């Protein structure tokens, strides 16, 4: 009985993740107000961009569709991903099931900001 229930729960969770898919959309966030003391404040942080574009498929640096390709440092190094440029290259030309983020979807500057966030956050 326990094995059947556990299996059903795991299958349901997997189906929800796969059917939900990765989304380019995220819940709207409040706009950042620009202040006189910090005029550059109108750009989004790496964390905000990651949450907007990546978090649905990579919660806490994991990978819902391919756990061997997480964003954690050991997995990145194992897959020869060690620089922001490596991550941006994969965003532009993904392997496996990841959706493609072209420059019209995420600017080069924002893609690099996300990449730097990933490398520093999920060491």
N, C-alpha and C positions, 0 to 999 in steps of 0.2 A: 504494500500500500504506500509506504513512504517513498520508495523508489519511483513508483508511478507518479505520485504527486510532485516530487522533485523534478522528474523529467518533464512533466507537463509545464511546470513553472519556468524551467530553463528554456524550453521550446517557445513558450509564449514571450518571454523576455527577448529572446533572440529575434523572433518574428517582429516584435515592436521596433527593435533597433534597425533591422534591415528594411522593413516597410516604411519606417519613418524617414530613413535615408538621411544623408547629409544635406544640410540646408545652407544656402547662401544668406538666407534671411535670419534675423534674430529679433527678439522683442525690441521695440524701439527704446532707445536710451534717452535720457534727458540731455539736452544740449549743454555743452560746457560753456560757461560764460567767460568772456574775455575780460581781463582786468588790466588796468594801466600798469601794474607792477609786473605782469607776465603776459605780454602780447602773443607769445607762442602757445598759449594755453588752449587755442582753438583746435589743435591737432589732437587726434585720439592717441591714447597710450597703447602700448603693445598688448596689455591685458584686455582693454576694451575691444581692440580689433580682433584678438584671439577669440574672445567670447562671441563676437558678432559672426565671424566666419568659420571658426574651427572647433569651438567647444562642443557642438552637437555630436561630432564624430570622434573627437579627442578629449572627452571629459577627464580632467585631472592628468592630462598628458597620455592617456591610454589610447586605444584604437578599437572602436566597437566592431569593426568588420574584420580586422586582421591584428590580433594582439601581438604578433611578432614584430609589427611595425609601429610600435608606440613612439611617443615623442620623448621618452626618458633617455637620458644620456647614454646608458649602456647599449640600448637598442639602436640609437642613432649611430653611435660609433661602430657597432657591428655591421650596420648597413652603409658604412663609409660616408656618413653625413656629419660633418664637423664644423662647417662654416655657415654663416647666414646665406651665402650664395648657393650652397647646396640645398638648403631648405626652399629658397625662392625658386630654384630650378625645378624642384619637385612640385611646388605649387603650380608652376606654369605647365609642366609636362608630367603629370602624376603617374605613378606606378599603380598597379592593382586597381582597386575600386574607388579611389579618391576622385572627387570631382575636380575639374580643371578650373583654376582661377586665372583668367587672363588679365592683361593690364587694364582692360576696361572695367573689370570687376574690382580688382584691388590694384592700386597704383604701385609702382616699383618702390616708392618710399614707404608706403604702408606695408607692403610685403616684407621689406627688410625689417621694419619695426616688429612685425609678427615674428619673423625668424630670430631676431635678437632676443625677444621675449622668451621664445621656446628654449633657446640655448641657455639662457640664464635661469629660467624657472624650473625646468625639468632636468637639471644636470644629472 
